[in-house]
Amino acid sequence: MIFSIPVMNWLAPAFAFKKIWGGMTVTWFVTTIVMMAMAFIIAYVHTAMYEKRLKKYDIVNK
């Protein structure tokens, strides 16, 4: 996903630098909002998998 930002800027600058809201470009939107959403999703998946492993080995109650 991060690699797509420079590729988009290089291959489609008209789209990448198109203004969306109040001066925010598509590049800034992808970089900030989408990456923040990805960070929350990754954190949620990691936490869910960790809690599943804790239940499997019952580490909490030992």
Backbone as CSV, one residue per row, in Angstrom:
resi,resn,N_x,N_y,N_z,CA_x,CA_y,CA_z,C_x,C_y,C_z
1,MET,0.834,-1.200,0.000,0.000,0.000,0.000,0.871,1.253,0.000
2,ILE,1.910,1.263,0.800,2.773,2.438,0.861,3.492,2.638,-0.470
3,PHE,3.849,1.550,-1.130,4.512,1.646,-2.429,3.608,2.276,-3.486
4,SER,2.302,2.173,-3.306,1.369,2.724,-4.300,1.391,4.250,-4.344
5,ILE,1.784,4.897,-3.275,1.796,6.373,-3.247,2.786,6.940,-4.263
6,PRO,4.071,6.585,-4.241,4.969,7.140,-5.252,4.631,6.679,-6.668
7,VAL,4.123,5.448,-6.792,3.728,4.972,-8.121,2.570,5.822,-8.653
8,MET,1.586,6.092,-7.797,0.456,6.932,-8.200,0.934,8.340,-8.549
9,ASN,1.826,8.894,-7.761,2.343,10.235,-8.046,3.108,10.278,-9.366
10,TRP,3.818,9.217,-9.683,4.631,9.178,-10.895,3.793,8.915,-12.142
11,LEU,2.886,7.942,-12.052,2.149,7.509,-13.235,0.844,8.277,-13.472
12,ALA,0.243,8.799,-12.433,-1.035,9.509,-12.577,-1.036,10.789,-11.755
13,PRO,-0.161,11.743,-12.087,-0.093,12.954,-11.269,-1.374,13.782,-11.310
14,ALA,-2.098,13.741,-12.405,-3.351,14.507,-12.471,-4.350,13.987,-11.440
15,PHE,-4.404,12.673,-11.280,-5.289,12.081,-10.275,-4.726,12.249,-8.869
16,ALA,-3.431,12.023,-8.704,-2.808,12.054,-7.379,-2.899,13.431,-6.733
17,PHE,-2.801,14.473,-7.533,-2.799,15.829,-6.968,-4.140,16.531,-7.121
18,LYS,-5.189,15.770,-7.445,-6.541,16.315,-7.513,-7.008,16.660,-6.109
19,LYS,-7.573,17.832,-5.937,-8.027,18.280,-4.618,-9.383,17.661,-4.301
20,ILE,-9.507,17.163,-3.073,-10.751,16.523,-2.634,-11.524,17.461,-1.702
21,TRP,-10.995,17.675,-0.492,-11.628,18.527,0.508,-10.650,19.598,0.937
22,GLY,-11.041,20.822,0.845,-10.272,21.936,1.383,-8.779,21.881,1.135
23,GLY,-8.366,21.503,-0.040,-6.956,21.455,-0.369,-6.302,20.107,-0.166
24,MET,-7.034,19.147,0.419,-6.465,17.811,0.605,-6.455,17.091,-0.741
25,THR,-5.292,16.577,-1.109,-5.172,15.862,-2.374,-5.435,14.375,-2.164
26,VAL,-5.587,13.653,-3.247,-5.801,12.208,-3.169,-4.613,11.541,-2.484
27,THR,-3.411,12.004,-2.783,-2.216,11.443,-2.152,-2.259,11.611,-0.643
28,TRP,-2.611,12.800,-0.172,-2.705,13.024,1.271,-3.812,12.180,1.879
29,PHE,-4.919,12.038,1.173,-6.020,11.220,1.679,-5.575,9.778,1.864
30,VAL,-4.935,9.225,0.846,-4.478,7.837,0.926,-3.436,7.686,2.024
31,THR,-2.513,8.633,2.079,-1.427,8.551,3.059,-1.941,8.646,4.490
32,THR,-2.841,9.549,4.759,-3.263,9.778,6.146,-4.447,8.929,6.553
33,ILE,-5.549,9.083,5.902,-6.784,8.443,6.347,-6.740,6.925,6.123
34,VAL,-6.361,6.497,4.947,-6.349,5.068,4.667,-5.275,4.360,5.491
35,MET,-4.108,4.957,5.606,-3.046,4.327,6.392,-3.429,4.251,7.871
36,MET,-4.134,5.248,8.390,-4.579,5.206,9.781,-5.590,4.087,9.968
37,ALA,-6.492,3.922,9.012,-7.457,2.823,9.083,-6.725,1.481,9.052
38,MET,-5.721,1.361,8.190,-4.947,0.128,8.132,-4.251,-0.148,9.461
39,ALA,-3.732,0.877,10.106,-3.054,0.696,11.389,-4.025,0.161,12.440
40,PHE,-5.244,0.690,12.472,-6.237,0.208,13.431,-6.641,-1.229,13.124
41,ILE,-6.784,-1.568,11.855,-7.151,-2.932,11.476,-6.048,-3.913,11.862
42,ILE,-4.808,-3.548,11.583,-3.683,-4.410,11.939,-3.606,-4.592,13.456
43,ALA,-3.805,-3.528,14.213,-3.778,-3.621,15.668,-4.912,-4.510,16.179
44,TYR,-6.090,-4.393,15.580,-7.228,-5.218,15.997,-6.958,-6.694,15.719
45,VAL,-6.468,-7.002,14.541,-6.179,-8.394,14.175,-5.099,-8.961,15.103
46,HIS,-4.061,-8.191,15.354,-2.991,-8.649,16.241,-3.537,-8.933,17.638
47,THR,-4.346,-8.037,18.172,-4.908,-8.222,19.503,-5.828,-9.432,19.554
48,ALA,-6.657,-9.600,18.535,-7.576,-10.740,18.498,-6.801,-12.058,18.447
49,MET,-5.759,-12.105,17.632,-4.958,-13.326,17.540,-4.222,-13.600,18.854
50,TYR,-3.738,-12.556,19.514,-3.036,-12.718,20.788,-3.988,-13.247,21.863
51,GLU,-5.199,-12.682,21.926,-6.165,-13.145,22.916,-6.584,-14.588,22.642
52,LYS,-6.693,-14.957,21.381,-7.026,-16.339,21.024,-5.929,-17.288,21.502
53,ARG,-4.675,-16.862,21.333,-3.559,-17.691,21.784,-3.531,-17.786,23.310
54,LEU,-3.871,-16.695,23.990,-3.929,-16.748,25.457,-4.973,-17.747,25.919
55,LYS,-6.140,-17.754,25.280,-7.186,-18.709,25.651,-6.757,-20.144,25.351
56,LYS,-6.063,-20.338,24.251,-5.638,-21.686,23.860,-4.699,-22.286,24.901
57,TYR,-3.761,-21.515,25.370,-2.786,-22.015,26.334,-3.169,-21.714,27.773
58,ASP,-4.266,-20.994,27.961,-4.769,-20.633,29.292,-3.665,-20.023,30.151
59,ILE,-2.952,-19.095,29.576,-1.831,-18.463,30.276,-2.316,-17.553,31.400
60,VAL,-3.478,-16.960,31.231,-3.974,-15.974,32.192,-4.291,-16.607,33.531
61,ASN,-4.876,-17.801,33.543,-5.336,-18.415,34.789,-4.294,-19.294,35.463
62,LYS,-3.104,-19.365,34.965,-2.087,-20.231,35.592,-1.246,-19.483,36.583
